[in-house]
Amino acid sequence: MTAIPPPGGRFRVVARRGDEWWGIRIRELDWVFSQARRLDDVADTARDAIAAYYDVSPGEVGEVVVDEVIAAGAVA
């Protein structure tokens, strides 16, 4: 059985700054992680990771919102 993204689904993303990369966690998919070089790239990279998980094109993924940004060294 293939997982299907919810129609018009909204995915909330947490971006955590590392030494050189932004770690990306999708709240609705706890086991899906990725990384991006720039904060500007986090939403698109998260969309690609979500699409890979569901085995669909990135255009089929609903809304992706970066709703939390954590600075390097911050405790969350």
Backbone as a chain_set.jsonl record, in Angstrom:
{"seq": "MTAIPPPGGRFRVVARRGDEWWGIRIRELDWVFSQARRLDDVADTARDAIAAYYDVSPGEVGEVVVDEVIAAGAVA", "coords": {"N": [[0.833, -1.184, 0.0], [0.596, 2.166, -0.875], [1.439, 5.238, 0.58], [-0.634, 8.101, 0.621], [-0.605, 11.536, 0.058], [-2.479, 13.829, 2.037], [-5.284, 15.4, 0.498], [-4.833, 18.722, -0.433], [-3.347, 18.984, 1.798], [-1.576, 20.255, 4.645], [1.683, 20.882, 5.545], [3.788, 21.25, 8.255], [6.887, 22.673, 9.051], [9.952, 22.351, 10.804], [12.865, 24.168, 11.147], [16.166, 23.809, 11.963], [19.133, 25.352, 12.812], [22.36, 24.265, 12.062], [25.922, 23.788, 12.146], [26.736, 24.322, 9.458], [24.528, 23.763, 7.952], [20.921, 23.69, 7.571], [18.865, 21.795, 9.506], [16.032, 19.844, 8.769], [12.774, 19.113, 9.774], [9.728, 17.506, 9.357], [6.737, 18.096, 10.803], [4.333, 16.582, 10.633], [5.215, 14.194, 9.687], [7.065, 12.493, 11.386], [9.313, 10.875, 10.945], [10.569, 11.75, 8.694], [13.248, 13.457, 7.467], [15.461, 16.098, 6.421], [17.898, 18.276, 4.883], [19.147, 21.604, 4.336], [21.133, 24.077, 2.715], [20.615, 26.826, 2.906], [18.343, 28.981, 4.644], [16.331, 30.001, 3.06], [15.893, 27.924, 1.302], [14.65, 25.907, 2.67], [11.793, 25.307, 2.711], [11.298, 24.408, 0.045], [13.054, 22.235, -0.093], [11.999, 20.642, 1.924], [9.511, 20.104, 0.767], [10.35, 18.517, -1.389], [11.348, 16.305, 0.048], [9.004, 15.38, 1.286], [7.519, 14.719, -0.98], [9.122, 12.641, -1.97], [8.787, 10.763, 0.078], [6.036, 10.138, -0.182], [6.091, 9.277, -2.759], [5.372, 10.873, -4.997], [5.017, 13.651, -7.308], [6.64, 16.795, -6.574], [4.808, 18.866, -6.995], [2.39, 17.777, -6.279], [2.253, 17.828, -3.59], [0.766, 19.3, -0.77], [0.369, 22.442, 0.927], [3.366, 23.816, 2.259], [4.773, 24.896, 5.154], [7.128, 26.758, 6.878], [7.202, 26.759, 10.096], [8.613, 27.037, 12.419], [11.718, 28.237, 13.437], [14.859, 27.489, 14.525], [17.629, 28.737, 16.118], [21.213, 28.199, 15.821], [22.653, 26.324, 18.399], [20.595, 26.857, 20.15], [18.277, 25.749, 22.625], [15.623, 23.567, 22.293]], "CA": [[0.0, 0.0, 0.0], [1.352, 3.405, -0.973], [0.866, 6.358, 1.327], [-1.138, 9.163, -0.245], [-0.675, 12.782, 0.824], [-3.85, 14.321, 2.162], [-5.578, 16.437, -0.484], [-4.733, 20.065, 0.139], [-2.722, 18.855, 3.118], [-0.635, 21.289, 5.068], [2.808, 20.299, 6.263], [4.511, 22.235, 9.049], [8.306, 22.329, 9.043], [10.86, 22.946, 11.777], [14.224, 24.328, 10.616], [17.133, 24.004, 13.05], [20.441, 25.711, 12.276], [23.545, 23.549, 12.506], [27.14, 24.542, 11.845], [26.724, 24.79, 8.074], [23.286, 23.349, 7.302], [19.654, 23.749, 8.297], [18.193, 20.511, 9.63], [14.616, 20.002, 8.467], [11.879, 18.06, 10.279], [8.327, 17.731, 9.004], [5.983, 17.729, 12.008], [3.318, 15.56, 10.36], [5.924, 12.965, 9.3], [8.185, 12.508, 12.32], [10.455, 10.078, 10.498], [11.107, 12.334, 7.463], [14.197, 14.526, 7.744], [16.288, 16.528, 5.303], [18.733, 19.412, 5.235], [19.322, 22.611, 3.289], [22.235, 25.005, 2.982], [20.108, 28.163, 3.229], [16.99, 29.015, 5.189], [15.438, 30.235, 1.916], [15.675, 26.668, 0.582], [14.059, 24.906, 3.558], [10.444, 24.886, 2.295], [11.392, 23.613, -1.184], [13.714, 20.973, 0.228], [11.01, 19.857, 2.672], [8.528, 19.646, -0.231], [10.97, 17.395, -2.108], [11.407, 15.158, 0.965], [7.632, 14.893, 1.435], [7.171, 14.08, -2.257], [9.844, 11.365, -2.038], [8.136, 9.846, 1.009], [4.759, 9.703, -0.748], [6.34, 8.83, -4.132], [4.594, 11.721, -5.899], [5.8, 14.814, -7.738], [6.553, 17.885, -5.599], [3.607, 19.65, -7.25], [1.235, 17.115, -5.675], [2.316, 18.038, -2.148], [0.003, 20.486, -0.376], [1.083, 23.612, 1.442], [4.5, 23.567, 3.142], [4.986, 26.122, 5.926], [8.183, 26.725, 7.885], [6.531, 27.416, 11.215], [9.53, 27.219, 13.548], [13.125, 28.356, 13.083], [15.644, 27.397, 15.75], [19.004, 29.183, 15.894], [22.283, 27.282, 16.231], [22.956, 26.32, 19.826], [19.401, 27.072, 20.955], [17.644, 24.555, 23.187], [14.179, 23.565, 21.981]], "C": [[0.877, 1.246, 0.0], [0.66, 4.494, -0.174], [0.462, 7.447, 0.347], [-1.208, 10.447, 0.57], [-2.116, 13.268, 0.916], [-4.119, 15.418, 1.14], [-5.561, 17.814, 0.173], [-4.086, 20.066, 1.504], [-1.739, 19.972, 3.385], [0.443, 20.62, 5.893], [3.571, 21.416, 6.958], [5.942, 21.751, 9.25], [9.04, 23.078, 10.15], [12.239, 22.989, 11.127], [15.154, 24.632, 11.785], [18.516, 24.233, 12.439], [21.526, 24.856, 12.911], [24.762, 24.398, 12.208], [27.109, 25.127, 10.439], [25.405, 24.531, 7.359], [22.094, 23.655, 8.188], [19.076, 22.339, 8.313], [16.694, 20.737, 9.476], [13.844, 18.805, 9.02], [10.458, 18.443, 9.91], [7.488, 17.211, 10.17], [5.008, 16.574, 11.765], [3.934, 14.213, 9.973], [7.194, 12.873, 10.139], [9.443, 11.813, 11.817], [11.06, 10.611, 9.203], [11.965, 13.536, 7.828], [14.928, 14.891, 6.464], [17.177, 17.66, 5.801], [18.871, 20.335, 4.04], [20.469, 23.53, 3.691], [21.742, 26.355, 3.48], [18.682, 28.073, 3.752], [15.97, 29.219, 4.073], [15.069, 28.947, 1.181], [14.909, 25.622, 1.402], [12.701, 24.413, 3.066], [10.497, 24.017, 1.042], [12.033, 22.256, -0.929], [12.764, 20.063, 1.011], [9.958, 19.298, 1.716], [9.08, 18.441, -1.0], [11.024, 16.14, -1.237], [10.024, 14.542, 1.156], [7.204, 14.147, 0.175], [7.86, 12.723, -2.383], [9.194, 10.339, -1.112], [6.85, 9.277, 0.413], [4.888, 9.161, -2.169], [5.402, 9.542, -5.122], [5.492, 12.86, -6.363], [5.658, 15.919, -6.693], [5.301, 18.748, -5.781], [2.347, 19.055, -6.637], [1.191, 17.268, -4.156], [1.544, 19.315, -1.834], [0.911, 21.606, 0.11], [2.205, 23.176, 2.391], [4.838, 24.891, 3.819], [6.113, 25.904, 6.92], [7.637, 27.496, 9.084], [7.393, 27.561, 12.466], [10.962, 27.219, 13.038], [13.905, 28.411, 14.371], [17.089, 27.744, 15.422], [20.004, 28.13, 16.363], [22.531, 27.425, 17.727], [21.752, 26.548, 20.725], [18.85, 25.748, 21.449], [16.159, 24.646, 22.9], [13.521, 22.32, 22.476]], "O": [[1.804, 1.353, 0.803], [-0.559, 4.651, -0.245], [1.15, 7.68, -0.647], [-1.798, 10.463, 1.65], [-2.883, 13.127, -0.036], [-3.267, 16.282, 0.931], [-6.197, 18.033, 1.203], [-4.242, 21.01, 2.278], [-1.153, 20.551, 2.47], [0.149, 19.878, 6.831], [3.953, 22.404, 6.332], [6.183, 20.588, 9.572], [8.794, 24.258, 10.402], [12.726, 21.979, 10.618], [14.949, 25.605, 12.511], [19.006, 23.42, 11.655], [21.607, 24.736, 14.133], [24.642, 25.611, 12.034], [27.422, 26.302, 10.249], [25.195, 25.039, 6.258], [22.232, 23.854, 9.395], [18.827, 21.755, 7.259], [16.153, 21.712, 9.996], [14.197, 17.651, 8.78], [10.036, 19.578, 10.129], [7.527, 16.022, 10.486], [4.879, 15.686, 12.608], [3.234, 13.202, 9.939], [8.285, 13.151, 9.642], [10.543, 12.158, 12.247], [11.974, 9.993, 8.658], [11.485, 14.504, 8.418], [15.005, 14.088, 5.533], [17.203, 17.965, 6.993], [18.733, 19.917, 2.89], [20.733, 23.728, 4.877], [22.353, 26.963, 4.359], [17.913, 27.198, 3.351], [14.869, 28.672, 4.13], [14.039, 28.891, 0.51], [14.558, 24.565, 0.879], [12.48, 23.203, 3.01], [9.816, 22.994, 0.977], [11.603, 21.246, -1.486], [12.732, 18.853, 0.784], [9.56, 18.141, 1.843], [8.366, 17.466, -1.233], [10.777, 15.036, -1.722], [9.887, 13.319, 1.185], [6.602, 13.077, 0.252], [7.252, 11.76, -2.851], [9.064, 9.171, -1.478], [6.604, 8.073, 0.494], [3.92, 8.646, -2.728], [4.745, 8.915, -5.953], [6.607, 13.014, -5.864], [4.647, 15.971, -5.993], [4.792, 19.304, -4.807], [1.342, 19.75, -6.491], [0.213, 16.886, -3.513], [1.659, 20.304, -2.557], [2.08, 21.686, -0.266], [2.019, 22.284, 3.219], [5.148, 25.88, 3.156], [6.064, 24.97, 7.72], [7.613, 28.727, 9.087], [6.955, 28.141, 13.459], [11.373, 26.322, 12.302], [13.658, 29.268, 15.219], [17.702, 27.123, 14.554], [19.685, 27.28, 17.194], [22.608, 28.538, 18.247], [21.871, 26.443, 21.946], [18.949, 24.734, 20.758], [15.51, 25.645, 23.209], [12.314, 22.148, 22.302]]}, "num_chains": 1, "name": "protein.A"}
